[in-house]
Amino acid sequence: MAIEQYTENLTMKEMNCSIGKNDFGYVFPQGDVSKVDKIEKLLKQAGGKPKECDLDDYSKGGNGKAKPEFVITFDDDINTIIVVECKNSVKKHQSEGLNKPNGYAVDGALYYAKFLKQEYNVIAVAISGTSTSNMKVDTFYWQYRMEMYSKMIKAKDIILEPKNYLELVKGNKLQKAYSLDEIRTTAIDMHNYLREIKITEAHKPIFIAGILIALNDSDFSKTYAALTSYKLVMQNIQNAIENVLKESDIKSSRINYIKQVFSTLQENTKFADIPLGHFKSITWYIEQLELKIKPMMDYADSTVDALGVFYHEFIKYSGGDGSGLGIVLTPQHLTEFMCELANVNKNSRVVDICCGSGSFLVTAMSHMFKDANPDEVENIRKNGLYGVEFDDGLYTLAIANMIIRKDGKSNIYKGGLF
């Protein structure tokens, strides 16, 4: 296998699609777009990638036509396409002047995009590296016939499913199917990176849940990527947590406890020293959770407690006091079995007096929604589900889980089952 094919295979795996027809549209490899006359014409106009070419130079490159790694079209948005350029080495990710399309991923992706944007809105994705742990990814949006592109900051160093690139451009909520492999990989990576900067076992789950809660504040989710300092990001997370939890009737003492954890983390000099937008920075964690884990929790057809599974994988690799936490995730097949055995339906009220991250409540909510009309759904969210949890970290995870699922009042109570 040619070394660059590893990057191409990684791209298809992370995008969760395959060459040819997919449920969202079509993936064309190596510029093989003869089925789409308009794209074919534009790639011929671009020609082969030249060694050097300024972005404002629209003269044809080499002979033949341009051959990007992938061109992706959509059935329900025929005016937008994705173009992908891959390089096997991160050293070949981007040149200083963005003027070497033949040698660098970013330069090549933008070279294709400047021709394709004459007829389309173009999402240009540049990917370098052969594994998720060492890859670099930059994504750009070049609107139809606009003079200049914009950079999609949130998609830095992350590969999305094609439909989610569209949703990100439109500012819509992302959704993706449950993937244990992706949850496990993300959890292990985050756990190891947080250990490197000496985040305590007790603070880790609250850090994860706090960010997921903050992402439910629309102002924070829209603006965090543009914040200019570590301190500003941490302060904005705390403000967003307070805004969201106050709306959910969470006691001020619990809000202050969660905020205090982030206030403590704010003083972590190792964390503060990682430049924003870089791998392992605070904004990297926010982006990973927003674009990888939260979309699984938002997935309409999922009864799976994705956050609970994520946390289970997260603590499984903990050393020290993490190994003695005694936290065991209730398996999905058991929560399903118990809800079926109890005949949980839209008229039920469900109480879990030792709710953990909320696995039973998540499954029960799905069963209760099945035959409910919109008014009944709203009543279930507000009055149908209750949980009690003593552990600080799990309590925070549980309220995050229910708030993200728009449960109305988040009827999760901090306390012992007796």
C-alpha positions as CSV (number, residue, x, y, z in Angstrom):
1,M,0.0,0.0,0.0
2,A,1.4,3.5,-0.9
3,I,2.0,5.4,2.3
4,E,-0.5,8.2,1.4
5,Q,-3.2,5.5,1.2
6,Y,-3.0,5.2,5.0
7,T,-4.1,8.8,5.3
8,E,-6.9,8.2,2.8
9,N,-8.1,5.1,4.7
10,L,-8.0,7.0,7.9
11,T,-10.1,9.8,6.3
12,M,-12.8,7.4,5.2
13,K,-12.8,5.6,8.5
14,E,-13.1,8.9,10.5
15,M,-15.8,10.2,8.1
16,N,-17.7,7.0,8.5
17,C,-18.3,6.6,4.8
18,S,-17.0,4.7,1.8
19,I,-16.1,5.3,-1.9
20,G,-19.2,5.5,-4.0
21,K,-22.8,5.8,-3.0
22,N,-23.6,6.7,0.7
23,D,-26.8,7.6,2.4
24,F,-25.9,11.3,2.3
25,G,-24.6,11.4,-1.3
26,Y,-21.5,10.2,-3.2
27,V,-17.8,10.0,-2.6
28,F,-15.6,10.3,-5.7
29,P,-11.9,9.3,-5.4
30,Q,-8.9,10.7,-7.2
31,G,-10.9,13.3,-9.2
32,D,-13.0,10.5,-10.9
33,V,-16.1,12.8,-11.2
34,S,-17.1,12.1,-14.8
35,K,-20.7,11.5,-13.6
36,V,-20.9,15.2,-12.6
37,D,-20.2,17.4,-15.7
38,K,-19.9,20.6,-13.8
39,I,-17.2,19.4,-11.3
40,E,-15.4,17.6,-14.2
41,K,-15.2,20.8,-16.1
42,L,-13.9,22.8,-13.1
43,L,-11.2,20.2,-12.3
44,K,-10.0,20.3,-15.9
45,Q,-9.9,24.1,-15.7
46,A,-7.7,23.7,-12.6
47,G,-5.4,21.2,-14.3
48,G,-2.7,19.3,-12.5
49,K,-1.4,20.9,-9.3
50,P,1.6,23.2,-10.0
51,K,4.6,23.3,-7.7
52,E,3.9,27.0,-7.0
53,C,0.8,29.1,-7.6
54,D,-0.5,32.0,-5.6
55,L,-4.1,31.8,-4.3
56,D,-5.2,34.7,-6.5
57,D,-3.7,33.1,-9.6
58,Y,-6.4,31.3,-11.6
59,S,-4.3,30.2,-14.5
60,K,-4.4,26.5,-15.3
61,G,-1.8,24.3,-13.6
62,G,-0.2,21.3,-15.4
63,N,-1.7,19.1,-18.1
64,G,-4.9,17.0,-17.6
65,K,-7.2,17.8,-14.7
66,A,-6.9,18.2,-10.9
67,K,-7.3,15.0,-8.9
68,P,-8.1,15.6,-5.3
69,E,-8.2,12.6,-3.0
70,F,-11.9,12.9,-2.5
71,V,-14.8,15.0,-3.8
72,I,-18.0,14.5,-1.8
73,T,-21.5,15.5,-3.0
74,F,-24.8,15.7,-1.2
75,D,-28.3,14.5,-2.3
76,D,-30.1,17.2,-0.3
77,D,-27.7,20.1,-0.9
78,I,-26.6,20.0,-4.6
79,N,-24.9,23.4,-4.2
80,T,-22.3,22.4,-1.6
81,I,-19.4,19.9,-2.0
82,I,-16.5,18.8,0.1
83,V,-13.0,18.5,-1.4
84,V,-10.3,16.6,0.5
85,E,-6.5,16.7,0.1
86,C,-4.3,14.2,2.0
87,K,-0.6,14.0,2.7
88,N,1.1,11.2,4.7
89,S,3.4,13.5,6.6
90,V,2.4,16.3,9.0
91,K,5.6,18.1,7.7
92,K,3.7,18.5,4.4
93,H,0.6,20.0,6.0
94,Q,0.9,23.7,5.1
95,S,3.5,26.0,3.4
96,E,4.2,29.5,4.8
97,G,2.8,31.2,1.7
98,L,-0.1,28.7,0.9
99,N,1.4,28.8,-2.6
100,K,2.7,25.2,-3.0
101,P,-0.4,23.1,-3.9
102,N,1.6,20.1,-5.2
103,G,3.6,19.6,-2.0
104,Y,1.2,20.6,0.9
105,A,-2.2,19.5,2.0
106,V,-3.7,22.9,2.9
107,D,-2.2,24.5,-0.2
108,G,-3.7,21.8,-2.4
109,A,-7.1,21.8,-0.8
110,L,-7.4,25.6,-1.3
111,Y,-6.1,25.3,-4.8
112,Y,-9.0,22.9,-5.7
113,A,-11.5,25.1,-3.8
114,K,-10.7,28.3,-5.6
115,F,-11.7,26.7,-8.9
116,L,-14.7,24.7,-7.5
117,K,-16.1,27.8,-5.8
118,Q,-17.0,29.2,-9.1
119,E,-20.0,26.9,-9.2
120,Y,-20.3,25.6,-5.6
121,N,-20.1,26.3,-1.9
122,V,-16.9,24.4,-1.1
123,I,-15.8,22.8,2.2
124,A,-12.1,22.2,1.7
125,V,-10.5,19.7,4.1
126,A,-6.7,19.3,4.4
127,I,-5.5,16.1,6.3
128,S,-1.9,15.2,7.1
129,G,-0.6,12.2,9.0
130,T,-1.4,8.5,9.3
131,S,-3.1,8.2,12.7
132,T,-5.5,10.2,14.8
133,S,-2.8,10.7,17.4
134,N,-0.4,12.5,15.1
135,M,-2.7,14.0,12.3
136,K,-3.2,17.6,11.4
137,V,-6.5,18.8,10.0
138,D,-7.6,22.2,8.7
139,T,-11.0,22.9,7.2
140,F,-12.0,25.9,5.1
141,Y,-15.3,27.2,3.8
142,W,-15.2,29.0,0.4
143,Q,-18.6,30.2,-0.5
144,Y,-19.9,30.4,-4.1
145,R,-18.0,33.1,-6.0
146,M,-16.7,34.8,-2.9
147,E,-13.3,36.4,-3.1
148,M,-11.9,34.8,0.0
149,Y,-12.5,31.7,2.2
150,S,-13.1,31.4,5.9
151,K,-11.4,29.0,8.3
152,M,-13.6,26.6,10.2
153,I,-11.9,26.9,13.5
154,K,-13.9,24.3,15.3
155,A,-12.9,21.6,12.9
156,K,-9.2,22.0,13.7
157,D,-7.4,18.6,14.0
158,I,-10.7,16.7,13.8
159,I,-12.3,14.8,10.9
160,L,-16.2,14.9,10.8
161,E,-18.8,12.9,9.0
162,P,-19.7,14.6,5.8
163,K,-23.2,15.6,6.9
164,N,-21.8,17.2,10.1
165,Y,-19.5,19.5,8.0
166,L,-22.8,20.8,6.5
167,E,-24.4,21.2,9.9
168,L,-21.3,23.0,11.2
169,V,-21.4,25.5,8.4
170,K,-25.1,26.1,9.0
171,G,-24.6,26.4,12.8
172,N,-26.9,23.5,13.5
173,K,-26.6,20.8,16.1
174,L,-24.5,17.8,15.1
175,Q,-25.7,14.2,15.4
176,K,-23.9,11.0,14.9
177,A,-24.5,7.3,15.4
178,Y,-23.2,5.7,18.5
179,S,-19.7,4.3,18.2
180,L,-18.0,2.4,21.1
181,D,-14.7,2.4,19.3
182,E,-14.7,6.2,18.9
183,I,-15.9,6.7,22.5
184,R,-13.2,4.4,23.8
185,T,-10.4,6.0,21.8
186,T,-11.5,9.6,22.8
187,A,-11.8,8.6,26.4
188,I,-8.4,6.9,26.6
189,D,-6.7,9.8,24.9
190,M,-8.3,12.4,27.1
191,H,-7.6,10.5,30.3
192,N,-3.9,10.1,29.4
193,Y,-3.5,13.8,28.4
194,L,-5.2,15.0,31.6
195,R,-2.9,12.8,33.6
196,E,0.1,14.4,31.9
197,I,-0.9,17.8,33.3
198,K,-1.7,16.4,36.8
199,I,-5.5,16.8,36.8
200,T,-6.8,14.8,39.8
201,E,-9.0,11.8,39.4
202,A,-11.8,13.6,41.4
203,H,-11.7,16.6,39.0
204,K,-11.6,14.7,35.7
205,P,-15.3,13.7,35.5
206,I,-16.4,17.2,36.6
207,F,-14.1,18.7,33.9
208,I,-15.7,16.6,31.2
209,A,-19.3,17.1,32.4
210,G,-18.8,20.8,33.0
211,I,-17.7,21.4,29.4
212,L,-20.7,19.4,28.1
213,I,-23.0,21.5,30.3
214,A,-21.3,24.8,29.1
215,L,-21.8,23.7,25.5
216,N,-25.5,23.9,26.1
217,D,-25.1,27.7,26.4
218,S,-25.6,28.9,22.9
219,D,-23.4,32.0,23.4
220,F,-20.5,30.0,24.7
221,S,-20.7,27.3,21.9
222,K,-20.7,30.0,19.3
223,T,-17.8,32.1,20.7
224,Y,-15.4,29.9,22.6
225,A,-13.2,29.2,19.6
226,A,-12.6,33.0,19.2
227,L,-11.5,33.6,22.8
228,T,-7.9,34.8,23.0
229,S,-6.6,33.4,26.3
230,Y,-6.7,30.4,28.6
231,K,-8.0,32.4,31.4
232,L,-10.9,33.8,29.3
233,V,-11.9,30.4,28.1
234,M,-12.0,29.0,31.7
235,Q,-14.0,32.0,32.9
236,N,-16.4,31.7,30.1
237,I,-16.9,28.0,30.8
238,Q,-17.8,28.9,34.4
239,N,-20.2,31.6,33.3
240,A,-21.9,29.2,30.8
241,I,-22.2,26.5,33.5
242,E,-23.9,28.9,35.8
243,N,-26.3,30.1,33.1
244,V,-27.3,26.6,32.1
245,L,-27.7,25.2,35.6
246,K,-29.7,28.2,36.9
247,E,-32.2,27.6,34.1
248,S,-32.4,23.9,35.3
249,D,-33.1,24.8,38.9
250,I,-29.9,23.3,40.2
251,K,-29.0,24.6,43.7
252,S,-26.5,27.4,43.9
253,S,-24.3,25.4,46.2
254,R,-23.9,22.7,43.5
255,I,-23.3,25.3,40.8
256,N,-20.6,26.9,42.9
257,Y,-18.9,23.5,43.5
258,I,-18.6,22.8,39.8
259,K,-17.4,26.3,39.1
260,Q,-14.8,25.9,41.9
261,V,-13.3,22.9,40.1
262,F,-12.8,25.0,37.0
263,S,-11.4,27.8,39.1
264,T,-8.8,25.4,40.5
265,L,-8.0,24.1,37.0
266,Q,-7.5,27.7,35.9
267,E,-4.4,27.8,38.1
268,N,-2.9,24.7,36.4
269,T,0.2,26.2,34.8
270,K,0.9,23.2,32.6
271,F,-2.6,23.5,31.1
272,A,-2.4,27.3,30.7
273,D,1.0,27.0,28.9
274,I,-0.6,25.0,25.9
275,P,-1.5,27.6,23.2
276,L,-5.2,27.8,22.4
277,G,-6.2,25.8,19.3
278,H,-3.2,23.5,19.7
279,F,-3.4,19.8,20.4
280,K,-4.2,19.1,24.1
281,S,-5.2,22.7,24.8
282,I,-8.4,23.6,26.6
283,T,-10.1,24.4,23.3
284,W,-9.0,21.0,21.9
285,Y,-11.0,19.3,24.7
286,I,-14.0,21.4,24.1
287,E,-13.9,20.7,20.3
288,Q,-13.5,17.0,20.8
289,L,-16.4,16.8,23.2
290,E,-18.6,19.1,21.1
291,L,-17.9,17.4,17.8
292,K,-17.4,13.7,18.8
293,I,-19.2,12.9,22.1
294,K,-22.1,15.3,22.4
295,P,-23.4,14.5,18.9
296,M,-23.8,10.8,20.0
297,M,-25.7,12.0,23.1
298,D,-27.9,14.1,20.9
299,Y,-28.6,11.3,18.5
300,A,-32.4,11.1,18.2
301,D,-32.7,7.3,17.9
302,S,-30.2,6.4,20.6
303,T,-31.2,4.9,23.9
304,V,-27.5,4.5,24.8
305,D,-26.0,6.5,27.7
306,A,-23.0,7.6,25.6
307,L,-21.7,9.9,28.3
308,G,-21.8,7.0,30.9
309,V,-20.0,4.7,28.5
310,F,-17.4,7.5,27.8
311,Y,-16.9,7.9,31.6
312,H,-16.7,4.2,32.2
313,E,-13.9,3.9,29.6
314,F,-12.4,7.1,31.0
315,I,-11.9,5.8,34.6
316,K,-11.1,2.3,33.5
317,Y,-7.5,3.4,32.7
318,S,-7.1,5.5,35.9
319,G,-4.3,4.6,38.3
320,G,-4.0,5.6,41.9
321,D,-7.3,6.6,43.6
322,G,-9.1,6.0,40.3
323,S,-8.8,2.3,40.6
324,G,-10.7,2.4,43.9
325,L,-13.6,4.4,42.8
326,G,-15.9,1.4,42.7
327,I,-18.0,2.8,39.8
328,V,-19.5,0.2,37.5
329,L,-21.6,1.2,34.5
330,T,-24.9,-0.6,34.1
331,P,-24.7,-2.4,30.7
332,Q,-27.1,-1.2,28.0
333,H,-28.8,-4.7,27.7
334,L,-29.7,-4.6,31.4
335,T,-31.2,-1.1,31.3
336,E,-33.2,-2.2,28.2
337,F,-34.3,-5.4,29.8
338,M,-35.5,-3.7,33.1
339,C,-37.4,-1.1,31.2
340,E,-39.1,-3.8,29.1
341,L,-39.8,-5.9,32.2
342,A,-41.3,-2.9,34.0
343,N,-43.3,-2.0,30.9
344,V,-42.0,1.6,31.0
345,N,-44.2,3.8,28.8
346,K,-45.4,7.4,28.4
347,N,-47.6,7.1,31.6
348,S,-44.7,5.9,33.8
349,R,-42.7,7.8,36.4
350,V,-39.2,6.5,36.8
351,V,-37.0,7.0,39.9
352,D,-33.4,5.8,40.2
353,I,-32.2,6.3,43.7
354,C,-28.6,5.5,42.8
355,C,-28.5,6.9,39.3
356,G,-24.8,7.1,38.5
357,S,-24.4,8.9,35.2
358,G,-28.1,8.3,34.4
359,S,-28.0,5.1,32.3
360,F,-31.4,3.9,33.4
361,L,-33.0,7.3,33.0
362,V,-31.6,7.7,29.5
363,T,-33.1,4.3,28.4
364,A,-36.3,4.9,30.2
365,M,-36.8,8.3,28.6
366,S,-36.4,6.7,25.1
367,H,-39.1,4.1,26.0
368,M,-41.4,6.8,27.4
369,F,-41.2,8.9,24.2
370,K,-42.1,6.0,21.9
371,D,-45.9,6.6,21.7
372,A,-46.1,10.1,23.2
373,N,-47.4,13.2,21.5
374,P,-45.4,16.5,21.8
375,D,-47.3,17.6,25.0
376,E,-46.8,14.3,26.6
377,V,-43.1,14.4,25.7
378,E,-42.8,17.8,27.4
379,N,-44.5,16.5,30.5
380,I,-42.2,13.4,30.6
381,R,-39.1,15.7,30.4
382,K,-40.3,17.9,33.2
383,N,-42.1,15.4,35.5
384,G,-41.4,11.8,34.5
385,L,-37.7,11.2,35.4
386,Y,-35.9,11.5,38.8
387,G,-32.5,10.5,40.0
388,V,-30.5,10.6,43.2
389,E,-26.7,10.4,43.3
390,F,-24.1,10.9,46.1
391,D,-20.8,10.9,44.2
392,D,-19.8,14.5,43.1
393,G,-18.4,13.5,39.8
394,L,-21.3,11.2,38.8
395,Y,-23.9,13.7,40.0
396,T,-22.4,16.2,37.6
397,L,-22.3,13.7,34.8
398,A,-26.0,12.8,35.5
399,I,-27.2,16.4,35.3
400,A,-25.1,17.0,32.2
401,N,-26.6,13.9,30.6
402,M,-30.2,15.0,31.4
403,I,-29.7,18.7,30.5
404,I,-28.2,17.7,27.2
405,R,-31.2,15.6,26.5
406,K,-33.4,18.6,27.3
407,D,-35.2,16.9,30.2
408,G,-36.8,20.2,31.3
409,K,-36.0,20.5,35.0
410,S,-33.1,18.1,35.4
411,N,-34.6,16.3,38.4
412,I,-31.3,14.9,39.7
413,Y,-30.7,15.3,43.4
414,K,-27.4,15.3,45.2
415,G,-27.6,13.1,48.2
416,G,-27.6,9.5,49.6
417,L,-30.3,7.0,48.8
418,F,-31.4,6.8,52.4
